[in-house]
């Protein structure tokens, strides 16, 4: 199954596309570059052996509370890896919150909205109904 991931590596964001290939390898493309076949095997928890373009690499992955750190050839890089669609949705949500006005209304009990009385962008007067619960 093809996965599109957004990887932030030491503050730089790249798009990573990973999909299984027919011969038990992975096809990996980074930022639109041509896909490369990668053979990845976890040799112990957090340590991976990668074979890519005829080169053998050993990479350590250290999961942390926020993201992870990747150690390769004595160099450590912080990596935050999330589903690309999820990151895009978060961006859209942040942009929408920046332009919002008004207040957040929290319900004291759960309910079901059965009808909205106003549309997005409508101005609402004090005491005016906005939804039927």
C-alpha positions in Angstrom: 0.0 0.0 0.0 1.4 3.4 -1.1 2.0 5.9 1.8 2.8 9.5 1.5 4.6 10.9 4.5 5.7 14.3 5.5 9.1 14.2 7.1 10.6 17.2 8.9 14.3 16.6 9.2 16.2 19.2 11.3 13.5 21.8 10.4 13.4 21.0 6.6 10.2 19.4 5.3 10.3 16.8 2.6 7.7 14.5 1.0 8.5 10.8 1.3 6.5 8.3 -0.8 6.9 4.6 0.2 5.3 1.6 -1.5 6.0 -2.1 -1.6 7.6 -3.4 -4.8 6.7 -6.8 -6.2 10.0 -8.4 -5.1 9.6 -7.7 -1.3 11.6 -4.5 -1.4 10.3 -0.9 -0.9 10.2 1.8 -3.5 11.1 5.1 -1.8 10.9 8.5 -3.4 12.0 11.7 -1.6 10.7 15.1 -2.7 9.8 13.9 -6.2 13.1 12.3 -7.0 12.9 9.0 -8.9 11.9 6.1 -6.7 14.7 3.8 -5.4 14.4 0.2 -4.3 15.3 -0.2 -0.6 15.7 -3.4 1.3 15.1 -2.7 5.0 15.5 -5.2 7.8 15.3 -4.4 11.5 18.3 -6.2 13.0 17.4 -5.3 16.6 14.9 -2.9 18.1 15.6 0.6 16.7 18.4 -0.5 14.5 17.8 -1.0 10.7 20.0 -2.4 8.0 19.2 -0.7 4.7 20.4 -1.8 1.2 20.0 1.0 -1.3 21.8 1.5 -4.7 24.2 -1.3 -3.8 25.2 0.5 -0.5 24.7 -1.1 2.9 23.7 1.4 5.6 23.0 0.8 9.3 20.7 3.4 10.8 19.6 3.8 14.5 16.2 5.2 15.2 15.6 6.6 18.6 11.9 7.3 19.3 11.4 10.3 21.5 8.4 12.0 23.0 8.3 14.4 20.1 9.4 12.8 16.9 12.5 10.7 16.7 16.2 11.0 16.1 18.0 9.1 13.4 21.7 8.3 13.8 23.8 7.4 10.8 27.6 7.5 10.4 27.9 9.4 13.7 25.5 12.2 12.7 22.2 12.7 14.5 19.2 14.3 12.9 15.8 15.0 14.5 12.9 13.6 12.4 9.2 14.2 12.7 7.3 11.8 10.4 3.5 12.0 9.9 1.0 11.1 7.2 1.1 13.9 4.5 -2.7 14.3 4.4 -2.8 14.7 8.2 -0.1 17.4 8.1 -2.0 19.2 5.3 -5.3 19.1 7.3 -3.5 20.5 10.3 -2.1 23.4 8.2 -5.6 24.2 6.9 -7.0 24.1 10.4 -4.3 26.4 11.7 -4.9 28.8 8.8 -8.6 28.8 9.5 -8.1 29.5 13.2 -5.9 32.5 12.4 -8.9 34.2 10.5 -11.6 33.2 13.0 -13.2 35.7 15.2 -15.4 35.2 18.3 -15.3 32.7 21.1 -15.2 29.0 21.6 -18.4 27.6 23.1 -18.1 24.3 25.0 -21.2 22.2 25.8 -21.6 21.0 29.4 -23.1 17.7 28.1 -23.0 15.8 24.8 -25.7 16.3 22.3 -26.6 16.0 18.6 -26.8 18.9 16.3 -30.0 18.6 14.2 -30.0 21.9 12.5 -27.7 24.9 11.9 -29.4 28.3 11.9 -26.5 30.3 10.5 -23.9 29.7 7.8 -20.1 30.1 7.9 -19.2 33.8 7.8 -22.6 35.1 9.0 -22.6 37.7 11.7 -24.4 36.7 14.8 -26.0 39.1 17.2 -26.0 38.5 21.0 -28.8 36.1 22.0 -29.3 34.9 18.4 -29.7 31.1 18.0 -27.0 29.4 16.0 -27.9 25.7 16.2 -30.6 23.3 17.4 -29.5 20.5 19.6 
